[in-house]
């Protein structure tokens, strides 16, 4: 559908003319496939100096997201602006939608060139020079992210470790798919939960492939802040090490492209607190289990007919992969 035929075109053009100096209209409006919970639209703003590439991140149909764990899009935009002040690479937010814009809830930000698809980042020659430095770069970025001024943060949920365990155990039991390995992992987590973190920070909550825009020079932007919360900074370090985000490069724990030691070194060198590897492992185990439980939820949705998409069925089958990952973490062999 072209920009002229799209019902968003008129309101977006009006916003562009009011927010972008010299803007005369928009073109190339199209919805992108990425973004499982929000609409993501790409478009260009025409000005006398050329095209300005932008992204509209919008709630589905413009309605506010009702999920308990997702921050409102207005809050997400505020977090991105705070992260930018802390030198975290993020797209610049140009405008937070207002009711009079007629576009619902969301915001407009710069469109950053790069790649988010893991298969390309981990395999294509274009990214060969970037791959060896990505783990350290991720550590440096997370250190800056975790130094975002807590006093400036909007209201966010907190996510203590034991609360996370309790929440996902209840979810697991509610879906009625017995997985002995999951139950072993829940028991291990309950027995090995670390003391509550003394230094709470902003936590991105989903720092991994798909939410990192990467170019030949490395990480260009951190995207999708909808799961941001206040918690243990080691959570972000553990999440990117979950094997599901390595896409076959099992010997490269950090995103399939690097070593934990490189990420930890980058984190500490950039001003992060001293890394506690035991805490990171705890969060890696919990992250692996959480993803496994989420996969079983997708199985339930598919079998019940709530969501008959091939994507749900395919992802749901990956719960068995997380069982193997958990056994490797909890009972490693030489």
C-alpha positions as CSV (number, residue, x, y, z in Angstrom):
1,X,0.0,0.0,0.0
2,X,1.5,3.4,-1.0
3,X,1.7,6.3,1.3
4,X,-1.2,8.0,-0.5
5,X,-3.6,5.1,0.0
6,X,-2.6,4.5,3.7
7,X,-5.0,6.1,6.3
8,X,-1.9,7.0,8.3
9,X,-0.4,9.0,5.5
10,X,-2.4,12.2,6.1
11,X,-1.9,12.4,9.9
12,X,1.8,11.5,9.5
13,X,2.3,14.2,6.9
14,X,0.8,16.8,9.2
15,X,3.0,15.7,12.1
16,X,6.1,15.8,9.9
17,X,5.3,19.3,8.6
18,X,4.9,20.5,12.2
19,X,8.0,18.8,13.6
20,X,10.6,18.6,10.8
21,X,11.9,22.0,9.5
22,X,11.1,22.4,5.8
23,X,9.0,19.2,5.6
24,X,6.6,19.0,2.7
25,X,5.2,15.5,3.0
26,X,6.0,11.9,3.4
27,X,6.7,8.9,1.1
28,X,7.7,5.2,1.1
29,X,5.3,4.5,4.0
30,X,5.4,0.8,4.8
31,X,4.9,-1.5,7.7
32,X,7.9,-3.5,8.8
33,X,7.7,-7.2,9.7
34,X,9.8,-6.8,12.9
35,X,8.1,-6.1,16.3
36,X,5.9,-8.8,17.7
37,X,3.8,-6.6,20.0
38,X,3.9,-3.1,18.4
39,X,3.4,-1.7,14.9
40,X,6.6,-0.5,13.3
41,X,6.3,1.8,10.2
42,X,9.1,3.1,8.0
43,X,8.7,6.3,6.1
44,X,10.7,9.2,4.6
45,X,10.0,12.9,5.1
46,X,10.7,15.1,2.1
47,X,12.5,18.3,2.8
48,X,14.5,20.8,0.7
49,X,17.7,19.2,1.9
50,X,16.6,15.7,1.0
51,X,14.8,12.8,2.6
52,X,14.8,12.3,6.4
53,X,14.4,8.5,7.2
54,X,12.1,7.9,10.2
55,X,10.2,5.2,12.1
56,X,6.8,5.3,13.6
57,X,6.5,2.9,16.6
58,X,2.8,2.6,17.3
59,X,0.5,0.5,19.5
60,X,-1.6,-2.0,17.4
61,X,-4.4,0.0,15.9
62,X,-3.2,3.0,17.9
63,X,-4.6,1.5,21.2
64,X,-2.6,1.4,24.3
65,X,-0.8,-1.9,25.1
66,X,-2.6,-3.6,28.0
67,X,0.1,-6.2,28.9
68,X,1.3,-5.9,32.5
69,X,5.0,-6.2,31.6
70,X,5.1,-3.7,28.8
71,X,5.8,-0.1,29.5
72,X,3.6,2.4,27.8
73,X,5.0,3.7,24.5
74,X,5.2,7.2,26.0
75,X,7.4,5.8,28.7
76,X,9.5,3.9,26.2
77,X,10.2,7.1,24.3
78,X,11.2,8.8,27.6
79,X,13.6,5.9,28.4
80,X,15.2,6.2,24.9
81,X,15.8,9.9,25.5
82,X,17.4,9.2,28.9
83,X,19.6,6.5,27.4
84,X,20.7,8.9,24.6
85,X,21.9,11.3,27.3
86,X,23.9,8.5,28.9
87,X,25.7,7.8,25.6
88,X,23.8,4.6,24.8
89,X,23.4,4.3,21.0
90,X,19.7,4.7,20.3
91,X,17.6,6.4,17.7
92,X,16.8,10.0,18.4
93,X,13.1,10.4,19.4
94,X,11.6,13.1,17.2
95,X,8.1,13.3,18.6
96,X,5.8,11.5,21.1
97,X,2.3,11.2,19.6
98,X,-0.4,13.4,21.1
99,X,-4.2,12.8,20.9
100,X,-4.5,15.6,18.4
101,X,-2.1,13.8,16.0
102,X,-4.8,11.2,15.3
103,X,-2.3,8.3,15.3
104,X,-3.0,6.8,18.7
105,X,-0.2,5.9,21.1
106,X,3.4,5.8,20.0
107,X,6.3,7.9,18.9
108,X,8.4,8.8,15.9
109,X,12.2,8.3,15.9
110,X,15.1,8.3,13.5
111,X,15.6,5.3,11.3
112,X,19.0,3.8,11.8
113,X,20.7,1.9,8.9
114,X,21.9,-1.6,9.8
115,X,20.8,-5.2,10.4
116,X,18.9,-6.9,13.2
117,X,18.6,-10.4,11.8
118,X,21.0,-12.7,13.7
119,X,21.6,-15.1,10.8
120,X,23.1,-12.3,8.7
121,X,25.0,-10.7,11.5
122,X,26.6,-14.0,12.5
123,X,27.3,-15.3,8.9
124,X,27.6,-12.5,6.3
125,X,31.0,-11.2,5.3
126,X,29.6,-7.7,5.7
127,X,29.8,-8.1,9.5
128,X,33.0,-10.1,9.7
129,X,35.1,-7.2,11.0
130,X,32.5,-6.3,13.6
131,X,31.9,-9.7,15.1
132,X,35.1,-10.0,17.1
133,X,34.4,-6.8,19.0
134,X,30.7,-7.1,19.5
135,X,30.9,-8.8,22.9
136,X,33.1,-6.1,24.4
137,X,30.9,-3.4,22.8
138,X,27.8,-4.9,24.3
139,X,29.4,-4.8,27.7
140,X,30.4,-1.2,27.3
141,X,26.8,-0.3,26.1
142,X,25.2,-2.1,29.1
143,X,27.5,-0.3,31.5
144,X,26.3,3.1,30.2
145,X,22.7,1.9,30.1
146,X,23.0,0.8,33.8
147,X,24.2,4.3,34.7
148,X,21.1,6.1,33.5
149,X,20.1,8.5,36.2
150,X,17.6,6.6,38.5
151,X,16.1,9.9,39.7
152,X,15.1,10.8,36.2
153,X,13.3,7.5,35.5
154,X,9.6,7.3,35.0
155,X,7.6,4.9,37.2
156,X,8.8,1.3,36.3
157,X,8.1,-2.1,37.7
158,X,10.7,-3.8,39.8
159,X,11.8,-7.3,39.0
160,X,13.4,-9.2,42.0
161,X,14.7,-12.6,41.2
162,X,12.4,-14.5,43.5
163,X,9.4,-12.7,42.1
164,X,10.4,-13.7,38.6
165,X,10.7,-17.3,39.7
166,X,7.3,-17.3,41.3
167,X,5.6,-15.6,38.4
168,X,7.0,-18.1,35.8
169,X,6.4,-21.1,38.0
170,X,2.7,-20.1,38.3
171,X,2.6,-19.6,34.5
172,X,4.2,-22.9,33.8
173,X,1.8,-24.8,36.1
174,X,-1.2,-23.0,34.6
175,X,-0.5,-24.3,31.1
176,X,-0.5,-27.9,32.1
177,X,2.5,-29.2,30.0
178,X,4.8,-31.2,32.3
179,X,8.5,-30.7,31.7
180,X,10.7,-32.5,34.3
181,X,13.7,-30.5,33.2
182,X,11.8,-27.2,33.8
183,X,10.9,-28.4,37.3
184,X,14.5,-29.3,38.0
185,X,15.5,-25.8,36.8
186,X,12.8,-24.1,39.0
187,X,14.2,-26.0,42.0
188,X,17.8,-25.0,41.2
189,X,16.8,-21.4,40.9
190,X,14.9,-21.4,44.2
191,X,17.9,-23.0,45.9
192,X,20.5,-20.7,44.2
193,X,18.7,-17.4,44.1
194,X,21.3,-14.7,45.0
195,X,20.7,-12.2,47.7
196,X,18.7,-9.2,46.5
197,X,21.0,-6.9,44.5
198,X,22.4,-4.0,46.5
199,X,22.7,-1.8,43.4
200,X,19.4,-1.6,41.4
201,X,19.6,0.0,38.0
202,X,17.6,0.5,34.9
203,X,17.4,-2.9,33.1
204,X,16.7,-3.1,29.4
205,X,15.0,-6.5,29.8
206,X,15.4,-7.8,26.2
207,X,19.0,-7.0,25.2
208,X,19.7,-9.5,22.4
209,X,19.6,-10.2,18.7
210,X,16.6,-8.6,17.1
211,X,16.8,-5.6,19.4
212,X,20.3,-4.6,18.4
213,X,20.8,-2.7,15.2
214,X,24.3,-3.7,13.9
215,X,26.4,-2.4,11.1
216,X,29.9,-3.3,9.8
217,X,31.2,-1.0,12.5
218,X,29.4,-2.7,15.4
219,X,26.3,-1.9,17.4
220,X,24.5,1.2,16.1
221,X,21.4,1.3,18.2
222,X,19.6,-0.5,21.1
223,X,15.9,-1.0,20.2
224,X,12.6,-2.1,21.8
225,X,12.6,-0.9,25.4
226,X,9.1,-2.1,26.2
227,X,10.3,-4.7,28.8
228,X,12.5,-2.1,30.7
229,X,12.3,-2.3,34.5
230,X,14.3,-1.7,37.6
231,X,16.4,-4.6,38.8
232,X,19.7,-6.4,39.0
233,X,22.1,-5.2,36.3
234,X,23.5,-8.7,36.0
235,X,20.1,-9.7,34.4
236,X,20.9,-8.0,31.1
237,X,24.4,-9.7,31.0
238,X,22.8,-13.1,31.6
239,X,19.9,-12.6,29.1
240,X,22.2,-12.0,26.1
241,X,24.1,-15.3,26.9
242,X,20.9,-17.5,26.7
243,X,21.7,-20.1,24.1
244,X,18.6,-19.4,22.1
245,X,20.1,-16.1,21.1
246,X,23.4,-17.7,19.8
247,X,21.7,-19.2,16.7
248,X,23.9,-22.2,16.4
249,X,27.2,-20.7,17.5
250,X,27.0,-22.5,20.8
251,X,30.7,-21.9,21.6
252,X,30.2,-18.2,21.6
253,X,28.1,-17.5,24.7
254,X,27.5,-13.8,24.1
255,X,25.0,-13.6,21.2
256,X,26.8,-16.2,19.2
257,X,29.6,-13.7,18.5
258,X,31.8,-13.5,21.6
259,X,33.0,-14.7,25.0
260,X,31.6,-13.7,28.4
261,X,35.0,-12.6,29.5
262,X,35.1,-10.0,26.7
263,X,31.7,-8.7,27.6
264,X,32.6,-8.5,31.3
265,X,35.8,-6.7,30.6
266,X,34.0,-4.1,28.4
267,X,31.4,-3.7,31.1
268,X,33.8,-3.0,33.9
269,X,36.1,-0.8,31.7
270,X,33.1,1.4,30.8
271,X,32.2,2.0,34.4
272,X,29.9,-0.8,35.2
273,X,30.0,-2.4,38.6
274,X,32.3,-5.4,39.2
275,X,30.7,-8.4,37.4
276,X,29.6,-11.3,39.5
277,X,29.8,-14.4,37.2
278,X,27.6,-16.5,39.6
279,X,24.8,-13.9,39.4
280,X,25.1,-13.7,35.7
281,X,24.8,-17.5,35.5
282,X,21.7,-17.4,37.7
283,X,20.1,-14.9,35.3
284,X,21.2,-17.0,32.3
285,X,19.5,-20.1,33.8
286,X,16.4,-18.0,34.6
287,X,16.4,-16.5,31.2
288,X,16.6,-19.9,29.5
289,X,13.8,-21.2,31.6
290,X,11.6,-18.1,31.0
291,X,12.0,-18.6,27.2
292,X,11.2,-22.2,27.5
293,X,8.0,-21.4,29.4
294,X,7.1,-18.7,26.8
295,X,7.5,-21.4,24.1
296,X,5.0,-23.7,26.0
297,X,2.6,-20.8,26.1
298,X,2.8,-20.6,22.3
299,X,2.1,-24.3,22.1
300,X,-1.0,-23.8,24.1
301,X,-2.1,-20.9,22.0
302,X,-1.7,-22.9,18.8
303,X,-3.4,-26.1,20.1
304,X,-6.3,-24.1,21.5
305,X,-6.9,-22.3,18.2
306,X,-6.3,-18.9,19.8
307,X,-3.4,-18.4,17.4
308,X,-3.0,-20.8,14.5
309,X,-0.1,-19.1,12.9
310,X,2.8,-21.2,11.7
311,X,5.1,-18.9,13.7
312,X,3.5,-19.9,17.0
313,X,3.7,-23.6,16.2
314,X,7.4,-23.3,15.1
315,X,8.5,-21.3,18.1
316,X,6.5,-23.4,20.5
317,X,8.5,-26.5,19.4
318,X,11.7,-24.8,20.7
319,X,10.8,-25.6,24.3
320,X,12.6,-28.9,23.9
321,X,15.8,-26.9,22.9
322,X,15.6,-25.0,26.1
323,X,15.5,-28.2,28.1
324,X,18.8,-29.3,26.5
325,X,20.2,-25.8,27.3
326,X,19.1,-26.1,30.9
327,X,20.7,-29.5,31.3
328,X,24.0,-28.1,29.9
329,X,23.9,-25.3,32.4
330,X,22.9,-27.3,35.4
331,X,24.7,-30.6,34.8
332,X,27.6,-29.7,32.5
333,X,29.9,-32.5,31.1
334,X,33.6,-32.1,30.8
